[in-house]
């Protein structure tokens, strides 16, 4: 994320002896050192134990604890299940099957209350399901459902229990707690399209009584704005009551039935 970053990107743990290894970059600001992972994990299996925050705040994502919706700790992602390449260089993503999740309930510097924030991620647009909820973003600090407006996270999948968009999905939506929203309306919003690019850029931006969904092909072209307007026309989301934890792969209360891939 930073041109000069020369630290660890993630940590893996191998099953043969439970030892761990930080995986860094090949060169400053460059691609992950997949060869170091392959060497360390040769002849055994590895899971991803830490996803490092590249900023000085060290808001690292680790194994998600139990929450109101599911026991824990959650499973850890297999370190080789999402192979990819970046400009011809081998790398790995985070392949998240149901039951897997990462979290930081003590993050600092993240948006709280009704303060503005922007979130973005690269997902595999072909890896999803209708479970709840493959999220990345801002959530409760106690792993519980604290009511409407206590989350603001990017959701990706094709669940239709709350909101949904046009077509059969998957859709980029915002998990604002007790609702996945595709726009102003609580349920259907036609302007939120089905998007299934192999590499998908997904964004959610949110501020006082205003939020937006953007998405596009991460490999080419421009981002499209799927929604840009007022908070949903349901009580409890204006003002927002964000708490500032960071989640990946689960809902705010550790609902862990979804799947996806994060790069």
N, C-alpha and C positions, 0 to 999 in steps of 0.2 A: 504493500500500500504506500510505502515511502521510498523515494528514489535512493536514499542513502541508507536504508535499513540493512543491517548486517547481523541481526540477531536470530534467535530461533523462531520458527514458524509454528511448529507443533512438536509434541513429544510422543514417542511410541514406547510401548512396553511389550516385550516378547514373552511368550508363554513358557519357553524352555527353562528360564531361570528368574523370571519376573524382573529382570533388569530393565532400565529405561535409557532412552537416548533422545536428546534434542535434535531435531532435524532443522537445519538452517538453510541458507541460500547458497547457491553456487558462487555468486558474487554479489556485492552490495546492490540492493534493489532488484536482484535477479530472481530466477526461478528456484523453486525448492530443490534441495539436493536429494533427489530420489535415489541416487546410487548409494548414498550413505544409509538410507532406510533399507534398501534391498540387501545390502551387505550385513547390516545388523540383524535383519529378520530372516536371513538365509537359513533354510532347514527347519524353521519353526513358524509360528504365527505371531502376528503383532496386532495390538489395538492402539487406537489414538487415545491418549490419556489427558493431554492438555492441548488446547488451541490458544496460542499466545496472542495477547494484545500487543500490537507493534508500537503502540504509543507508550509514553512514559508513565501512564496510569496503571499499567499492568492489570487490566481487567480481563484476566485469563479465564477461558471457559474450561471447566472440568466436569467430571461425571455428575449429572444432575441428581439431587437428593430426592427422597420421597416427597410427594405432594398430596393435595387434597383429593385428586382423582386417581392416583396410582401409587403403589408402593415404590420403594427405591432401595438402593440407588439404581438408576437406569443402566442399561447396558452401554458399553463403549463400542464405538465403530471399528470394524475391521479396517486395518490400515491400508489394505491393497484392493479393496472392493470397488474403488472409483478411480481407476487409472485414466490419465488424460495426458495431453501434451500442450505445451505453450511455446509457440514459435519453434516447434520441432524438438523441444526438450521434454523429457518425461517428467510427470509430476503425478500427485495423487490428490483426490478430493476426499470429502467426508461423506461416505455412503451410510445413510441412516435408515435402517429397517424399523418396523414397529418395536417399541420397547426401548429405543435408544434415545439418549438426550444429553445435552451439555448445558451448563448454567453457571452464572456468577451472581449470587444474591447480595454481594457486598461491593458491587461496582461503584466507582466514583466518577464524577464528571458527566454522568448521563442525565438526560432530561427527567425532571420530576414535576409533579403538578401539571399545570397547563403550559409549561414552557415548551418552546418549539424544538424540533429535532428532524433530522433526515436520516433515513436508513436505506441501505442498498445491499444487494447480494447477487451473486451469480449462482443459479441453480441448474440442474439438469431438467429441462422442461419435459422430458419423457419419463421421468421417475417420480411417481406421485400415487396417491390413492384417495379414497373417500373417508379416511379416518381423521380423527381430531388429535392433534393439529400440528402440521409441519410448519412451525413458526421460526422466525429469526427476528429478534428485536427486544423491545422494552417490556418488562413484566414485573409481577409482584416480587417483593423481596422475601416473602415467607412461603413461596410455592403453593399458595392458596388462592382461591377465587375470592377476591375482595370487592367484587361488584363492578358494575358498568363503569368504563372509563379508567380502570386501573392498569390497563395494558395498552401498548401501541406497538404492534409487531407486524412484520410482513408474513402473510400466509400464502402458501402455494399448494394447490390440490383441487379436487373436484367434489368435495363435500357440499351438499345442498341443504343441510339442516338449518342454516341461518341465511346468509346472503349467497347470491350466485350471479353470474353474468350470462352473456349470450352463448349459445352453443352448448356443448356437452362438457366443457371444461377440459383441462384444468384452467383455473383462474388465479391471478394475483389479487389478493384481497388484504384487508387490514383486520387483524384480530385486536379488537378494542375491549375485550373481555365480555363474556356473555353475548357474543355476536361476532361473526365474520362479516365484514361490510365491503360491498363492491361499489358503493357510491352513497348517495343521499338516502335512498330508501332502505328499509330494514331487510328486504328480501331481494327482489330482482332489480338489477340495473343493466339495461341493454348495452350501455357503452363500455362495459368491462368485458373484453372479448376473451374467447378461448385462445391461449398462447401455449405452444408446446415446442418452442425452439430447443434444439439439443443443448445449447448454452443460452440461458435466459437471464437477462438483467431484470431484476425486480426492485422497485423503489416504493417506499411509503414516506411521505413527508407530513408532519403535523404541527399545528400551532393553535393559538386561541381561535376557536370556532372556524377552523379552516384546516383542510387536509387534502392530500392528493395521492393518487396511484399512478405510477409510470412503469412502463415495461418495454422490452424490445429484444432483438437478437443481439446477444453479447459479442458476436463475431463480426457484425457489419451493420451499417445503417444507423439511424437515429432512434432515440427513445420516443415513444408515443405516450401522450397523457390520456389515461383512461378515465380519470376523475380529478377534478380540481374545484373544490367548493366547500360549502359549509359542513359542519359535523352532521352525522346521521340524524334524521328526524324522529329519534327515539330518546326518551328521557335518560339522563345519566351520563351523556357524553359531551356536555358543554356546561361547565368547564370539565376538562379531563383531570384525572387524579393519578397520573403516572407515578410509578414508584422507583424506576430506574435500574432494576435488575436486568440481566441480559440472558436470553434463552436461545437455544438452537435445537430444533427437532421435536419440541413438545409444546403443549399449551401452557398457559400461565400457572395452572394448577397441576402441572405435570401430566396432563392427558397425553398418553403416549401411543396412540393407535395409528399414527400417521407414518409416512415414509417420504424420503426425498434425498437429494444429493446437494451438498453445499461445497462450493469451490473457494 
